[in-house]
Amino acid sequence: MSLNFHKQWNKDWFTSAYVNFTYAKNRVDEYDEPEIKKGTYRAQTGRSLNELQGLTAERLFMPSDFNADGSLKFGIPSQSGVGGTDLKPGDIKYVDMNGDGVITEEDAGFIGGTVDPRIVYGFGGVIAYKNIDVNFFFQGVGDTHRIIGGSPYFIPASGTTVQGNAYSENLSDRWTADNQDPYAFWPRLTYGPDLNNYRASTWWKKDMSFLRCKTIEVGYTLNAQWLKNLYVKNLRVYVSGNNLFCLSGFKLWDPELGTGDGLKYPMNRSVQFGLDINF
């Protein structure tokens, strides 16, 4: 969808606006896979291309999930099949999707969402009053997800070297003995990689939708009578800002970077001053 509006209200006022919106969703109607698989969490049939895959996370383990000797209580599936050989409170607890009593790769399946955005949109416009003009353009995407992490060093302090980033959320939204939040953003800190906690799962599936201010420009065109003696037909001075801000529910890094760990150089924010001169 694309809409455009232009209006010269009077000799002083002019406005122009435009908006575009795209929604694209695909579905695999037929895929060569066993019939017994269709309709389950591991089936490709009926889902979108490139849909995210991983384990389904329930919450973080709590002290009440363990016996006095540190073993899991009866009825709680073992997670040894996905690296959870030394589970403790604060580790990620996964759902036993096939009900066999052990969390393994067989419990991983499609968890919804794609990196490719289903919604792409933009809008902008021009407002001009006498010699002053303002131009702006915003762009955004929606219904796009990514599984962040992907290495044992993504979780802060999980590496025994200087590898890994530490974010401000580590101080406020993490599981500790004093903050036993079963839904804290970060699992417990460990000395060395914890193979259980950095696996691809719904825990690390994040909404990467955003709205970015691409351009705002303010200009002033000098009166033609002032330019006669300079042999200039037209002169416009302006200031322009690019990538001034980005609105998103994801706060760890710029969601447009296309990375699962933030290890890319971010987009530059710039401000330019300029002259447009016609002789």
C-alpha positions as CSV (number, residue, x, y, z in Angstrom):
1,M,0.0,0.0,0.0
2,S,1.2,3.4,-0.9
3,L,-0.5,6.8,-0.2
4,N,0.6,10.2,-1.3
5,F,-0.8,13.6,-0.4
6,H,0.2,17.1,-1.7
7,K,-1.6,20.3,-1.0
8,Q,-0.8,24.0,-1.6
9,W,-3.0,25.6,1.0
10,N,-2.2,29.2,0.0
11,K,0.8,31.2,-1.2
12,D,2.6,30.6,2.2
13,W,1.6,27.1,3.2
14,F,2.5,23.8,1.4
15,T,2.3,20.3,2.8
16,S,3.2,16.9,1.4
17,A,3.0,13.5,3.0
18,Y,3.5,9.9,2.0
19,V,3.3,6.5,3.6
20,N,4.0,3.0,2.4
21,F,3.1,-0.3,4.1
22,T,4.0,-3.9,3.1
23,Y,2.8,-7.1,4.7
24,A,4.2,-10.4,3.4
25,K,3.6,-13.8,4.9
26,N,4.3,-17.2,3.4
27,R,3.2,-20.7,4.3
28,V,4.6,-24.1,3.4
29,D,1.6,-26.1,2.2
30,E,3.5,-29.3,1.3
31,Y,6.9,-30.5,2.5
32,D,8.5,-33.9,2.1
33,E,8.4,-35.2,5.7
34,P,6.9,-38.1,7.5
35,E,3.1,-37.9,8.0
36,I,3.5,-38.6,11.7
37,K,5.6,-35.4,12.0
38,K,2.9,-33.2,10.4
39,G,0.9,-31.2,12.9
40,T,3.7,-31.4,15.6
41,Y,6.1,-28.9,16.9
42,R,8.8,-30.3,14.6
43,A,6.8,-30.1,11.3
44,Q,7.7,-27.8,8.5
45,T,4.4,-28.2,6.8
46,G,2.0,-25.3,7.6
47,R,4.8,-23.0,8.8
48,S,6.7,-20.1,7.3
49,L,10.0,-20.5,5.5
50,N,13.0,-19.9,7.8
51,E,10.9,-20.0,10.9
52,L,13.0,-20.0,14.0
53,Q,13.8,-23.3,15.7
54,G,14.9,-24.1,19.2
55,L,13.9,-25.5,22.6
56,T,10.8,-24.2,24.5
57,A,11.9,-22.5,27.7
58,E,9.5,-22.5,30.7
59,R,11.3,-20.4,33.3
60,L,14.4,-20.4,35.4
61,F,15.0,-23.2,37.9
62,M,14.1,-22.3,41.5
63,P,15.6,-23.8,44.8
64,S,12.2,-25.6,45.2
65,D,13.0,-27.7,42.1
66,F,15.9,-29.4,43.8
67,N,16.4,-32.0,46.5
68,A,18.8,-31.4,49.4
69,D,21.6,-33.2,47.6
70,G,21.2,-30.9,44.6
71,S,19.4,-33.4,42.3
72,L,16.2,-32.5,40.6
73,K,13.0,-33.5,42.3
74,F,10.9,-36.4,41.0
75,G,8.9,-35.6,37.9
76,I,11.2,-32.8,36.6
77,P,12.9,-33.9,33.3
78,S,16.6,-34.3,33.2
79,Q,18.4,-31.8,31.0
80,S,21.6,-33.7,30.5
81,G,20.8,-34.1,26.8
82,V,21.3,-30.4,26.2
83,G,24.3,-29.8,28.5
84,G,22.4,-29.5,31.8
85,T,24.6,-31.9,33.7
86,D,25.2,-29.6,36.7
87,L,21.9,-27.7,37.0
88,K,21.4,-25.2,39.8
89,P,18.8,-22.6,40.7
90,G,18.9,-19.8,38.1
91,D,19.5,-22.1,35.1
92,I,17.0,-22.2,32.2
93,K,14.3,-24.9,32.6
94,Y,13.1,-26.4,29.3
95,V,9.8,-28.0,28.4
96,D,9.8,-31.8,27.7
97,M,7.9,-31.6,24.4
98,N,7.9,-35.3,23.6
99,G,7.3,-36.4,27.2
100,D,10.2,-38.9,27.4
101,G,11.5,-37.5,30.7
102,V,14.7,-36.1,29.3
103,I,15.4,-32.8,27.5
104,T,17.3,-33.6,24.3
105,E,17.6,-32.3,20.7
106,E,14.3,-34.2,20.0
107,D,12.5,-31.5,22.1
108,A,13.7,-28.7,19.8
109,G,11.3,-27.6,17.1
110,F,9.8,-24.6,15.4
111,I,9.1,-21.8,17.9
112,G,7.5,-19.2,15.6
113,G,8.8,-15.9,14.1
114,T,11.2,-15.3,11.3
115,V,14.2,-13.0,10.9
116,D,12.7,-11.7,7.7
117,P,10.2,-9.0,8.7
118,R,6.6,-9.6,7.7
119,I,5.9,-5.9,8.0
120,V,7.9,-3.1,6.3
121,Y,6.7,0.5,6.4
122,G,7.8,4.1,6.1
123,F,6.3,7.5,6.2
124,G,7.5,11.1,5.7
125,G,6.6,14.5,4.5
126,V,7.4,18.1,3.8
127,I,6.0,21.2,5.6
128,A,6.8,24.5,4.0
129,Y,5.9,27.9,5.3
130,K,7.1,30.9,3.3
131,N,10.9,30.5,3.2
132,I,11.1,27.7,5.8
133,D,10.8,24.0,5.0
134,V,10.9,20.9,7.1
135,N,11.5,17.4,5.6
136,F,11.3,14.2,7.5
137,F,11.4,10.4,6.9
138,F,10.8,7.5,9.2
139,Q,11.1,3.8,8.4
140,G,10.3,0.7,10.4
141,V,9.8,-3.1,10.4
142,G,7.5,-5.3,12.4
143,D,6.8,-9.0,13.2
144,T,10.5,-9.8,13.0
145,H,12.3,-12.0,15.5
146,R,15.8,-13.2,16.2
147,I,17.4,-15.7,18.6
148,I,20.2,-13.8,20.3
149,G,23.3,-15.4,21.7
150,G,24.7,-18.5,20.0
151,S,28.0,-18.9,21.9
152,P,28.9,-19.8,25.4
153,Y,30.5,-16.3,25.8
154,F,27.3,-14.4,25.1
155,I,26.1,-14.7,28.7
156,P,28.2,-12.2,30.8
157,A,31.0,-13.7,33.0
158,S,30.5,-17.1,31.5
159,G,33.9,-17.0,29.8
160,T,37.2,-17.5,31.7
161,T,39.0,-14.9,29.5
162,V,38.1,-11.4,28.5
163,Q,35.6,-12.6,25.9
164,G,32.0,-11.5,26.2
165,N,30.1,-8.3,26.7
166,A,28.5,-7.1,29.9
167,Y,25.3,-5.0,29.6
168,S,23.7,-2.7,32.1
169,E,20.8,-5.2,32.5
170,N,23.3,-7.5,34.3
171,L,23.0,-5.4,37.3
172,S,19.2,-5.1,37.5
173,D,17.5,-8.0,35.6
174,R,19.4,-11.2,36.4
175,W,18.9,-14.2,38.7
176,T,20.7,-14.0,42.0
177,A,20.2,-15.5,45.4
178,D,18.8,-12.2,46.4
179,N,16.7,-11.8,43.3
180,Q,15.1,-15.2,42.6
181,D,13.0,-14.1,39.7
182,P,12.1,-17.1,37.6
183,Y,11.7,-14.8,34.6
184,A,14.7,-12.6,35.0
185,F,16.4,-11.7,31.7
186,W,19.7,-13.2,32.5
187,P,20.2,-16.7,34.1
188,R,22.6,-17.1,37.0
189,L,26.2,-16.2,36.4
190,T,28.7,-19.1,36.1
191,Y,32.4,-19.5,36.0
192,G,33.0,-20.8,32.5
193,P,30.5,-21.6,29.8
194,D,27.2,-23.1,30.8
195,L,26.1,-25.2,27.8
196,N,22.5,-25.5,29.2
197,N,21.8,-21.7,29.2
198,Y,23.0,-20.4,25.9
199,R,21.1,-22.9,23.7
200,A,18.7,-21.6,21.0
201,S,15.3,-21.4,22.7
202,T,12.3,-19.2,23.2
203,W,14.2,-17.7,26.2
204,W,16.5,-15.9,23.7
205,K,13.9,-15.3,21.0
206,K,13.5,-11.5,20.9
207,D,11.2,-9.2,19.0
208,M,13.5,-7.0,16.7
209,S,10.7,-4.6,15.5
210,F,11.8,-1.0,15.3
211,L,11.0,2.5,14.0
212,R,13.9,4.6,13.0
213,C,14.1,8.3,12.3
214,K,16.1,8.3,9.1
215,T,16.1,11.9,8.2
216,I,15.0,15.3,9.5
217,E,16.0,18.4,7.6
218,V,15.2,22.0,8.2
219,G,16.0,24.6,5.6
220,Y,15.6,28.3,4.9
221,T,15.6,29.8,1.4
222,L,16.9,33.3,1.2
223,N,14.8,36.0,-0.4
224,A,15.6,36.4,-4.1
225,Q,15.9,40.2,-3.7
226,W,18.8,39.7,-1.3
227,L,20.8,37.8,-3.9
228,K,20.5,40.1,-6.9
229,N,23.9,41.7,-6.3
230,L,25.5,38.3,-5.8
231,Y,24.4,36.9,-9.2
232,V,22.7,34.0,-7.4
233,K,19.3,32.8,-8.4
234,N,18.6,30.8,-5.3
235,L,20.3,30.0,-2.0
236,R,19.1,27.7,0.6
237,V,20.8,26.9,3.9
238,Y,19.9,23.7,5.8
239,V,20.7,21.4,8.7
240,S,20.0,17.7,8.3
241,G,20.1,14.9,10.9
242,N,20.4,11.2,9.9
243,N,19.7,8.2,12.1
244,L,18.8,10.5,15.0
245,F,17.0,7.8,17.1
246,C,15.5,4.4,17.0
247,L,12.4,3.2,18.9
248,S,12.4,-0.5,19.8
249,G,11.4,-2.8,22.6
250,F,14.8,-4.5,22.2
251,K,17.4,-2.5,24.1
252,L,20.7,-4.4,24.1
253,W,21.9,-3.1,20.7
254,D,20.5,-1.6,17.4
255,P,18.0,-4.2,16.2
256,E,18.8,-3.3,12.5
257,L,22.4,-4.6,12.8
258,G,21.3,-8.1,11.9
259,T,23.4,-9.8,14.6
260,G,22.6,-12.1,17.4
261,D,25.4,-10.9,19.7
262,G,25.7,-7.2,19.0
263,L,29.3,-7.6,17.7
264,K,28.9,-5.2,14.7
265,Y,29.8,-1.6,14.4
266,P,26.6,0.4,15.0
267,M,25.0,2.8,12.6
268,N,26.3,6.4,12.7
269,R,24.2,9.3,13.9
270,S,25.2,12.4,11.9
271,V,24.3,16.0,11.6
272,Q,25.1,18.0,8.4
273,F,25.1,21.7,7.6
274,G,24.9,22.7,4.0
275,L,24.2,25.3,1.3
276,D,22.3,24.8,-2.0
277,I,23.3,27.5,-4.5
278,N,21.9,28.0,-8.0
279,F,23.6,30.6,-10.2
